[in-house]
Amino acid sequence: MPPVPLVLGTAGHIDHGKTALIQALTGVDTDRLPEEKARGITIDLGFAPLDLGEGLELSVVDVPGHEGLVRTMVAGASGIDLLLLVVAADEGVMPQTREHLAICDLLGLERGVVALTKTDLVDDDMRELAAEEVRAELEGSPLADAPLVPVSARTGEGLDALREALRRGAAAAAPRTVRGGPPRLNVDRVFAMKGFGTVVTGTLTGGELAVGDAVELLPSGRRARVRGLQRFGASVERAAPGARCAVNLQGLEVADVARGESLTCVGALGCAGAADVALRWLSDAPPLDAPASVEFLVGTAERRARLAPVGGGIAPGGAGFARVHLEDQPLPLLPGDRFVVRGFAQTALGGSTVGGGVVLDAPPDRRRLSDPGLRADLERLARGDLGEALEVRIARAGLAGVSQEELVQRSGRPAEAVQAALDGLREGEAAQPGGGGLWLHAGALARLQDGLARALDAFHAAEPLQPGIPLGALRGRLPENVPPDVAELALARLRDAGALLVEGDRARRPDHRVELAAADRAAVERIRSEAIAAGLEPPLPREWSERLGVASEHLADLLAHLERSGDLVRAPGDVFFAAAAVAQLRERVVEHLRAHGQLETPAYKALIGTTRKFAVPLMELFDGEHLTQRRGQARILRRKP
């Protein structure tokens, strides 16, 4: 298996020999700008390939060391997997050495090699003192045990030892940036190449990028197609994550692209104007006990932002959670993105870096920063487990649910990994998929089922004579933000659990029975007997209401009960006939139509033998049953009875 592509980045004070050392190692002068040549310092990021043999090649990012160019340094360090800390033996540890170290620590760089440069300018005692100073500075940091190699770019002393140290470091280092999910290239350079057009460069993370891919730049949203790819001057059809590459864009002018934008596949990522983050605060920074205006550096982007602590302040040298509100354009932030925060005044360290950390959630949940539940969620997200993070986001969606596509986009992880994590949540009954690709947390689903069950119980209590609640009415008791597919899932789970029965278009509790009180039983028996006695000229509901002394609403329930039991038949106009009388009339009508083919309206009324008040509802009843069909002033037989 070929080595995993890694990026080596330099760090250190201005004029400590970073660029000269890289040129000695690679043969490439990374100072490419005329001003850099004239002043002898690195102003912008420089890049070169470093071949360490046996197929191991590192992409080298040379960053500037000047205090005023720390933003550029952060842009380069964001994609670094392995650090090359450069300290000049004739000057030792300087202010930018300390700030660069702090930034690299905040960005999560834990593996590296220290190059003690310019050893040809000092004697052995000075060299030893410089090495001791570096060791003291690194004590307690992730680089405390990093190999320290004395070198001279001018004489070549120590270069072989440095190569070997870098080879061992690269073999032991794991990729620090994401390798999977959508491709992401944070643009650090934009230029035009004659005959090709617009070219952008950056360190590719996430997934592969291929010639022909449709891409977009975020946050601008401008779209293009990958016309060509190069890795250190060599054309390639596909670029692997972890590699420095140049992307030739078809469909965009140089003026359309800006440093700090992110290149990705169309529709793969969204942008956020705020994020919840895990924050480390440097020991020489002022306390963060209230919202503060800061400079937020992530990838190659820079934004003014408001930084507010979550659940209490953060003391100097402490850590906690915070919410970042970007004051300008949003950014395509993903969980795991590392960032640096700078203030607008120098600290005791000599720079303006005050803290940094990792993005946990973007965009964040809309809750008060003092909400204990928010802090509990952020503690779970900070653990970095994909399944746990998905569960938090599904729970936050509540009864509305969240689509699998959104979960993939907001996590920035491969769709296969998200699917596997969701399968684990389903097996553990922490979350369940509903229709339409929505996922619901078990807690939200339980609340929804409980709400449906309580609505059903309330209906049975209020309407004891009803056999069940219409399904449409039961769904109508749910909150408005519950999608139909989710409502059906909750109903299905209640039915599967034996807590609900669906009969036709109604739902009821399995143990629900229509039980009449003594007074209602007497009223029902009287209605039944009077209807039988009245035949095809029954009392109207209002007449029964007056006779029985029963309110019209309650009488409607009694009549519906008799209709469901088969004792009464409801005809249009809310006329209730005894079922036996209607059955006898039905037989006479069918017999007549079979004998004569049709039944004129006057003859029909005579056959019924009642006034128009009752005859018309009966004729409409048989039409509604599709027994008869009206043609002009006559009825014909429509079907077999």
HELIX and SHEET records of a PDB file:
HELIX    1   1 LYS A   18  THR A   26  1                                   9    
HELIX    2   2 PRO A   34  ARG A   39  1                                   6    
HELIX    3   3 GLU A   67  LEU A   69  5                                   3    
HELIX    4   4 VAL A   70  ALA A   77  1                                   8    
HELIX    5   5 PRO A   95  LEU A  106  1                                  12    
HELIX    6   6 THR A  119  LEU A  121  5                                   3    
HELIX    7   7 ASP A  124  LEU A  138  1                                  15    
HELIX    8   8 LEU A  159  ALA A  172  1                                  14    
HELIX    9   9 VAL A  254  ASP A  256  5                                   3    
HELIX   10  10 PRO A  372  ALA A  382  1                                  11    
HELIX   11  11 LEU A  386  ALA A  397  1                                  12    
HELIX   12  12 GLY A  398  ALA A  400  5                                   3    
HELIX   13  13 GLN A  404  SER A  411  1                                   8    
HELIX   14  14 ALA A  415  GLU A  427  1                                  13    
HELIX   15  15 GLY A  435  GLY A  437  5                                   3    
HELIX   16  16 ALA A  442  ALA A  462  1                                  21    
HELIX   17  17 LEU A  471  GLY A  476  1                                   6    
HELIX   18  18 PRO A  484  ASP A  496  1                                  13    
HELIX   19  19 ALA A  518  ALA A  534  1                                  17    
HELIX   20  20 PRO A  541  LEU A  548  1                                   8    
HELIX   21  21 SER A  552  ARG A  564  1                                  13    
HELIX   22  22 ALA A  579  HIS A  596  1                                  18    
HELIX   23  23 THR A  601  ILE A  608  1                                   8    
HELIX   24  24 ARG A  612  GLY A  624  1                                  13    
SHEET    1   A 6 GLY A  46  ASP A  51  0                                        
SHEET    2   A 6 GLU A  57  ASP A  62 -1                                        
SHEET    3   A 6 LEU A   6  ALA A  11  1                                        
SHEET    4   A 6 LEU A  82  ALA A  88  1                                        
SHEET    5   A 6 GLY A 112  THR A 117  1                                        
SHEET    6   A 6 LEU A 148  PRO A 150  1                                        
SHEET    1   B 7 ARG A 189  MET A 193  0                                        
SHEET    2   B 7 GLY A 197  THR A 205 -1                                        
SHEET    3   B 7 ARG A 184  ASN A 186 -1                                        
SHEET    4   B 7 SER A 262  CYS A 265 -1                                        
SHEET    5   B 7 ALA A 214  LEU A 218 -1                                        
SHEET    6   B 7 ARG A 223  ARG A 231 -1                                        
SHEET    7   B 7 ALA A 234  VAL A 236 -1                                        
SHEET    1   C 3 ARG A 189  MET A 193  0                                        
SHEET    2   C 3 GLY A 197  THR A 205 -1                                        
SHEET    3   C 3 ARG A 244  GLN A 250 -1                                        
SHEET    1   D 2 LEU A 209  ALA A 210  0                                        
SHEET    2   D 2 ARG A 238  ALA A 239 -1                                        
SHEET    1   E 7 ALA A 274  TRP A 281  0                                        
SHEET    2   E 7 ALA A 319  LEU A 326 -1                                        
SHEET    3   E 7 ALA A 301  VAL A 310 -1                                        
SHEET    4   E 7 ALA A 292  VAL A 298 -1                                        
SHEET    5   E 7 ARG A 338  ARG A 342 -1                                        
SHEET    6   E 7 THR A 353  ASP A 361 -1                                        
SHEET    7   E 7 ALA A 274  TRP A 281 -1                                        
SHEET    1   F 3 VAL A 402  SER A 403  0                                        
SHEET    2   F 3 LEU A 438  HIS A 441 -1                                        
SHEET    3   F 3 ALA A 431  PRO A 433 -1                                        
SHEET    1   G 3 ILE A 469  PRO A 470  0                                        
SHEET    2   G 3 ARG A 506  ARG A 508 -1                                        
SHEET    3   G 3 LEU A 501  GLU A 503 -1                                        
SHEET    1   H 2 LEU A 568  ALA A 571  0                                        
SHEET    2   H 2 VAL A 575  ALA A 578 -1                                        
SHEET    1   I 3 GLN A 598  GLU A 600  0                                        
SHEET    2   I 3 ALA A 634  LEU A 637 -1                                        
SHEET    3   I 3 THR A 628  ARG A 631 -1                                        
END                                                                             
